[in-house]
Every structure is written in structure tokens, then in C-alpha cells.
């Protein structure tokens, strides 16, 4: 945990939105509900959005750093920090201008403060705290994974409680959402996240050199090539098959894939950096094993919830969210599990699965409605690079020792 200073001496002043955004409040639009500005800088996307209490998006802006980090072969925290600092002023200004909202009309500002890259979180928190202090607005610190979990409620009338699987480049967890700030954590990643392994495998396969993949993220490249691959050619072991809990592990799978790549490079007489002839098949097998691991842990979580009455008997819901939830193959795998167990599967549209200011603003709306975690503007707030979500129940899940019935994942690309 680190403390970001309330004032940064010598740093260039960021946007203060004095008189350049939306003009004075009197000639501006009239709004019938409270408005929240959301700010997101937890990793490599700078996002901002203004929402009203109904979930209507009044204005939003997003700056992606994907191309920069793709060229660098991965996210470099200091580069991400620099790009956030360069763009946050413009992004927030654009969101306010597009919404026609003056800062004086805001009810609160919500900002991601945990978890994420420390240097990235610091930029959003620095900007937001100076903004709320200048305009005397309440501040709502946001847990990034809580925001992902609740985004679906902006789009569908999903009552609590519901089960949520959050999968992204930095996180993987299963939790029961019982309220806006009330979560039971059933399982979490023990090492790497699913998006991270897909990116690392893509880099090791040198997919940036593939003509179809040069502008795609690692996960997108794996998904694209897997459509024309034979996943049965390489049978990777699904992680943690003998561990009857809901936690995740992807490091072992990455090692399996790396060893296979080394073997095929030796067989084909090519060096790292060249494309293997079987690249599509490796992509397909990797994607399938990731999907299978996620599906099996989710299946056990559902059975645990049913055994302990943690979900409603009428229309129990599974929510799939986070950046990796954009992967259609993984969605299909979770659809099979949901149908097998009698749950309704809901996934936000792809644009709301990846990091954005909309989900942060919506989390702020939900907290504002219930008066939870609303701080006065001059309270110092810490950012937290690592922050668990809710009450950890993973030991209880493991103690239950639930064995899974066989479910075949027959998925057509």
C-alpha cells in the first residue's frame, strides 16, 4: 500500500475545468438526477465518463495505450504512467464536454484506487483529488473488480445475490455479489491471470510478426488464430485437476505451452521470433485449456453456492465480466456450464468488459444511491496496488471437497 501525496510539487498542473468545460451552470443542461464522473487509470487505459442515476451514459472518453505496449512487448509501468499523465486532462475534459455537464453539476467523482499498477493508479487519484478539492465535490474511491462485477446491473435488472466470474489481464476470481460492497470471495488466482498467460503465449509465439495479428493484443491474436486451429493436436493438462477448490493457476499451463513451443522450434529448425507452422493449433489448444480451467472452477463454485443456499432458487445468475470475457470461446464454455447447472449467464458487451470510465462511474452511482464509501473532498485517500475483494471463503470451498460431474465442452469455433 502506498500513499499518493495530496500535492505533487513541481508537477505540471492538470486540467482544473474552471471555465472551459460546459460553461457556467446556468446556461447548461438541466438534469433531473444526480450525476457522477468516473475516472479509470488502473492499468493501460485512461477512461472517463459521466452517468446519471439511471445508468444513462451522458458522455465518455477513452484513450488506449495498446499499440504502444504492443510494440514494447508488454506493459511497462513507467510508460503507462507517463501516458496517463499526458492524456488524463484531455480524456476528462472530453467526457465532460460530450455530456454537456459543468463540474458544478456533478454530485460526486468516482475513481479507481485499487487494485492495479501503482504508478497508473496514482495518476488517476492525483487528478481526481485535486479536481474534487477545487470543485468541492464528494469523492468515491472505487475497487476496480467491484466495478467490473456491478457493470451488468447498469444494463440488466440483476438483483443481488449473483455469482460473478471476473477474468482479465491482471485478475481472475469467483465471488458471490450480495450487495454493492458485499462480496464472498470463493476463489482467486494463485499466480498468473488468464489474460496474462494468453498475452505471454502470444509473445512467445511471436504473433506480432503474423500478418493477421500485428495490431492485435495477445489475447485477440490467440482467439483469431485458434479459429483455424486443431485444439486436439496438443493436449495440455487442465491446471489443478486434483485440487477441489475454486482457485485458479495458469503458470503451469504456460510452462507446458513453452516446452511445446521449444520442441516444435527444434523440430522445424526455426529460432524464436519465427512463426511455427503449427501456430494455429497451439493457439487453439491454449485457449481451450484456459476456457476449460475457468469452466471447471466456475462449475464447482455453482455447486458450492447451491449446497449452501448462496444463490436464489428462482433465476440464479452467473455474470462473466473483465477483459478476457470478450473472448467468445470462453463465453461459449461458460454458457455450457450455466445451461448444465440451470443458471442464467449474463455478459456485458465487449466494450464494457475492458477497462473504461463508464463502469467506474456506474459503481459510483450505486454507492451514491446507498451512501456507501462517500468521502468529503479533503480526505486523503491511499491507492492499493493489491486489494482482495470481499470476505475470503476459499478455504471453506476447499474444505467442502466438491468433485465435479463430467461435462464435455463441445465448442465450435
N, C-alpha and C positions, 0 to 999 in steps of 0.2 A: 504494500500500500504506500502511495506517495502523496505528498501534499503539493498541490499546484499553487504557487503564490497568487495572492489576490491581485497584485500589480506586478507587471513584468517590466523592470527598469531597463530603459534603452531599447525596448522592442518597439517596432513600428505600430502605431495605433491602428486598430482595425475599425471597421465600419461602426459608426455610432447611430446611424439612421436618424440624424437630427431633423432635417427638413427635406431630405432628398427622396424619401420613400413614401409615396401615397399622399404627401402634403399634410397640412394640418387636419385634425379630425373633423372639423365642422363641415367641409365640402365633401368628405369621403362617403363611402357606402355606409348604410345603416345595417346593423346586424342584430338579429333577434336572439342569438345565443352567444355564449361565451366562446372566445377564440383562443387557440393555443398555437404557439410557434414551436415546432420540433426541430432540433439540431442533432445531426448524426456525424460523428467523426471517429468511430471506434477502430476502424481498420484502414481501408484504402478508398473509401467513398465519402465525399463531402456532400451531405444532404441537408436540405431544409424544406419545411412545408408548414402551411397554415391550415388548420382544420377548425370547423365549428363542432359543436357538441353532438351533432347528428352523424358526424363522420364524413361530411362533405369536404372534399379537398378544394380549398379556395385558391391555393397557389402552391407550387412546389418547384424545386430546382435540385439538380443532382450533377455533381462533377465526378466522373470515374477516373481513377488512376490506372486502370487495367493495362493500357498499352505501354505505359512507362515501366511498370513492374514486369510485364511480359518480356520486354526487351532485356531487363536485368536478370531474368531467370528466377524471380521470386520477389516478395515484398521486402524492401529494405526500410526498416522503421524510420531512419533519419530522412530518407527521401519522402516517405509518406507524410511525415511531419511537415516538411518544407512545402509540399504540395497542398496540404490542408491549410497552412498559414497563408499561402498565396491565393487560395480560392474561397475561403470561408466568407470573406466580406462580400464578394460578388454573389455567391450562392444564396446567402441570407437576403441580400438586397433583392435578388430576382424573385425569391419566394414571396416577399412582402409586396413587391410591385405587381406581380401577377395576381395576387389576391386582392389588391386594392385596399390593403389594411395598413394603417399607420401604427407604429409601436404603441401609441397611447391607447389603441383599441384592443390590445391583447389582454387576456385575462391572466396568462401565465406563459412562461417559457420552459419547455421540457428539453433536456439534453442528456445524451448518453454519457454516463460517468463510470460504467463498469459492465462487464469486463471488456478487455480489448488491448490494443497496443498502447502502452503508457504514453509514448510521445504523441500519438494520434488523439487519444482521449484528452490529453492536456490542452490541445489547441481548441477543441470544442468547448471545454469547460472554461478556459480563459476568456474566450469571446463571450460566452453566454453570461458569465458572472458580471463582466463589465457592462453588458447590454442591460441586464435586469437592474443593475445598480443605477445606471443612468436614467432609465425609464421607470424606476420604482415598481417593478413587477415581481410577483412571486416566482420562485424558481422550483422546478420539479426535477430532481435527479432521477435518471431512468436506468434500469438494469436492461442491458441490450437483449438478453434472452427472454426476459419478461415481455418486452415489446414484440419480439418475434411470435411468442406464444399467443398474444392477445390480438394480433393483427386480424385474424379471421373474424373476430367479433365486430370489426368495422364493416365487414362485407356480408356476414350472415348472422342471424339471431341465435347465437350459440350460448345456451345457458351453462353456468357452472353446475357441477364439475364436468371436465372433459379430460381425456388423455391427449398429451401432445408429444410428438417426436420432433425435436429440433436438431437439424443437421446442417452444418456449414463448414467453411474452411478452417475454422478455429474451434468449433464446438460440436458436441454430439451428446444429447441427453434425452431421457424419457421422464416425464413428470405428469402428475395429476394437477391440473389447474383447478383449485377450489374457490378462488376469488382473485381479485385484481392483484393482490400482493400475498396470496396464499397458495403455495405450491408444495407438493410432496415429490421429492426427487427419488425416482425409482432406479435410475441408472445413469451413468455418465461415462465419458471416455477415460480410459486409464492411461492413454499415451497420445496417439495422434487422432486427428479428426478425419471424417470421411473425405471432405473436400481437400484436405491436405494431402492424403495419400493419392487421390486422383491427380492432383497437380504434380506431385513428385514423380509418379509413374510417367506422366506425360513428358516431363522434363528429361527423365532417364531414357525415354524412347525418342527424344529429340523431335517431338511433334511440331515444334516451332518451325522446323525445316520442311514439314509436309505441306505441299501446295494448298491443301484444303484447310489447314489448321493454323496458318501463320498469324492470323489475327484473333484467334480464339484463346480463351483461358484453357488451362489444362483440363479441367472438368468437362468443358464444352467439347474439346478435341477428342477426349476419350469417348464421350457419348456419340459423337458423329461417326468416328471410325468403327465403333462397336456395332453399328447398324449393319455393316457389311462383314462382320467377323463371325467366326465359329467359336463360341464360348467353350465348347466341349473339347477343343483341341488341347487346352491347358486346364487341368483340373486343380485349381488352387484350393487348399483346405479352408473351410469357413472358420474364422477365429473363435476360440473359446467354446468349442463344441461340448466339452465336458464340464464347463462351469455353468451351473444352473442359476444364473442371475441375469440382470438386465444391463450390466455394464458393457462397454464396447472396448475393443482393442484392434488397432489397424497396423501396428508396427510389424507384427509377424507376417501379415499378408504382404506388406511392402517388401520384406526380405525375400519372401517366396518369389515375388514378381522379379525382383532384381536378379536373383540367382538364375531364373529362367532367361532373362534378357542376356546375361553374361554367357550362358550356354549357347543360345542361338547366335550371338555375335561370333563366338568361336567357330560354330558350325558353318556359318555363312562367310566367315573370313572378313568381317567388317569391324571397324572401330566405333567407339562411342561417338555419336554425332551423325552417323549414317543411319538411314532408315532400314529396319529389318523387313524382309518380305512378309513376315507373319504379324506385322504391327496391328492389323485389324483384329486378329484373333486374340492377341494379348490384351488389347483394349477391352474386347468383349468379355473375356474371362475375368479380368479385374473388376469391371463394372458389375458383373453378375455376382461375384463373391462379396463385394461391398453391399449390394442390394440384399443378398441372402442373409448376411450378418445383421443388417438393420431389421429385416423382416422377422428373423427368429427372436431377437431380443424384444421387439415390439409385441410379438405373439405371447411371449412369457409375461410381459407387462399387462397385457389384456387379461390373461388368465389370473394373474395375481389380483388385479382390480376386481374381477368378478368374484373371486373367492373371499374378498374382504369388503365387498359392498362399497367400493370407492367410486363406482360409476352408476348413473341412474339406470334402472331396468328398462325404461322407455327411451328409445332413440339414443343409446350411448354413442359418443362421438370420439373419433380419433382425428386429431389435427396434425398435419405434416407441414412444417414450415422451416425457414432457413434457406440459405443459398443453394444447398445441394438438393432441396426439394424441387428445384426446377428441372431436375433430371427425370425425364419421362419414364425411363426404365425402372428407376427406383419407385416412382409413383405407382407403376403397374404392380410391382412386387408388394407394396403396402396395400394396394387395392385388393389383392388376393387374400391377404391376411385379414383385412377388415371384413370382406364378404364371408370368409370362413368362420369368423367369430361373431358375426351379426352386428358389427359396428358401422356407423356412417363415417366415411372418410372425407375430410374437407381439406383442401389445399388452397391457399391464396394464389392468385395469378402470379406468374413468374416475376413480374416487375415488383411485386410486394414481398417476394421471398428473399431477394437480395437486399442488402442494407440500403436504407433510404430514410429521408426525414419524415415521411408520412407515418411510418409505424411508430416513430418516437413521439410525434405529435398526438397520435391516437392513444398511446399509453398515457400521455399527459392528460388527455381528455378523460380517460377512465379514472385516473387518480383524482382529477379535479372534481369529478362528479361525487366521489366518495370522501373527499377531503383527506386523502391519504398521501403523506410524504410531500406536503406543500410547505415550502420554506420561504421565509421573508428574504428579500434580496441581499441583505448584508451578511448572511450566514456563510461562513467559509465551508466549502464542500471538498472532500477528498475524491480523487479518482482512484479506482481499484482495478489494476490490470487482471487480477484473478478474483473472481467472486462467485461462489456457489449460488444456485437458485433454490430457495426454499429449504424445507426440512429434509435432510438426507435419510431416506428409507431403504437405501441399497442393501444394508446388512440384513434387514428383515426380509427383503425379497430373496436374498441368497439363502437365508435360513429356511425359507419355505421349500426350496429344492424342487421347484416345479419342472417336471420333464415334459417336453413338447411332443404332441402327436405329429406324425409326418404330414407335411403339406408340400406338395410339389409346386414349384414356381415355374409354370409354363408361360413364358412371356415371349411374344412375337415382336421383333423389332419393327 
